[in-house]
Amino acid sequence: MVDCSVVVPIYNPETGIEDVMFAQYDALIKSLPGRTFQLVIVDDGSKESLELILTKLRNIFDYVDYIQCPINEGKGAALRKGVSQAKGEIILYTDYDFPYTVESMKNIFCALEQNTFALAIGVRSDEYYDKIPVMRKFISRILKGMNKAMMKLHTGDTQAGLKAFKTQLKPLFLQTKINGFLFDLEFLKLAKEKEVDASLVHITLRDDVKMSQINPFSLVKEFSVYCKLLFR
C-alpha cells in the first residue's frame, strides 16, 4: 500500500532541476518516516528528454512512475493523467521545482492523515506576495477578490500550487475539464458543490525560489476560461 502519491507535472525544465527535485522529495520522505511514497512525474510535452532527471530519481527512490505526453496540453491535463495513475491513500500535487517548504508539504499531508477532512488546500501567507513580481502579485490579489465575491469557495486563494486529497476524491478530480492553470479553481468549485470538507493549510515559499512573470497573452486566455467557469 502506498500512503502518499506525489504528482508533479513538468514542462521544459531548466538545467539542474533534478538536484532540486531530489533534495526536496528526499526531505519530504524523511520528514514523514514510516510512510510509503510514490512519485508520479508527468512530462507535458517537453522538447528535451527528461532521462537525466528520471535516472537520478530512480537510482535513489522506489516507486518513481513516468508519464510522457506527446504534446503540451497544460497543467490541468497533465495532472489528470498523473492522478489517474496515483496509488496513494493521499494524493498530493505540486510544481516540479517543489516551490514550497518541506514543512508546508508535510503539513498538507498531515492535515488529511490526522483528520476527517478529504481535501487540504494550501493557502499562501502574506510573505508570499513579498517574493513575487509586481504584476503576479496584482493578478493574484485580483483573483482572490473575485473568487471570494463570486465563487463562494472554501478560500479565495485557489491557485497556490500545493494541494492534497484523499483517494475517494480522485474521481471528482478527474471530472475536471480545464487543461490550463484554472483547473485548480474548477476542482475546488466541484468540491464545494459536493460539500467536501476541506482543511486550509498555511504554506510558505522556499527562500531560493524565483517566480516567473505572467505572460499577458496567457492572462487574456485564462480570464476567458474564468468567465466560462463562473457561469457554468
Stockholm file with secondary structure:
# STOCKHOLM 1.0

chainA/1-232         MVDCSVVVPIYNPETGIEDVMFAQYDALIKSLPGRTFQLVIVDDGSKESLELILTKLRNIFDYVDYIQCPINEGKGAALRKGVSQAKGEIILYTDYDFPYTVESMKNIFCALEQNTFALAIGVRSDEYYDKIPVMRKFISRILKGMNKAMMKLHTGDTQAGLKAFKTQLKPLFLQTKINGFLFDLEFLKLAKEKEVDASLVHITLRDDVKMSQINPFSLVKEFSVYCKLLFR
#=GR chainA/1-232 SS CEEEEEEEEESSCCTTHHHHHHHHHHHHHHHSTTCCEEEEEEEESCSSCCHHHHHHHHHHCSCEEEEEESSCCCHHHHHHHHHHTCCEEEEEEECTTCCBCHHHHHHHHHHHHTSSCSEEEEEECHHHHTSSCHHHHHHHHHHHHHIIIIICCSCSCCCCSEEEEEGGGHHHHTTCCCCSTTHHHHHHHHHHHTTCCEEEEEECBCTTCCCCCCCHHHHHHHHHHHHHHHTC
#=GC SS_cons         CEEEEEEEEESSCCTTHHHHHHHHHHHHHHHSTTCCEEEEEEEESCSSCCHHHHHHHHHHCSCEEEEEESSCCCHHHHHHHHHHTCCEEEEEEECTTCCBCHHHHHHHHHHHHTSSCSEEEEEECHHHHTSSCHHHHHHHHHHHHHIIIIICCSCSCCCCSEEEEEGGGHHHHTTCCCCSTTHHHHHHHHHHHTTCCEEEEEECBCTTCCCCCCCHHHHHHHHHHHHHHHTC
//
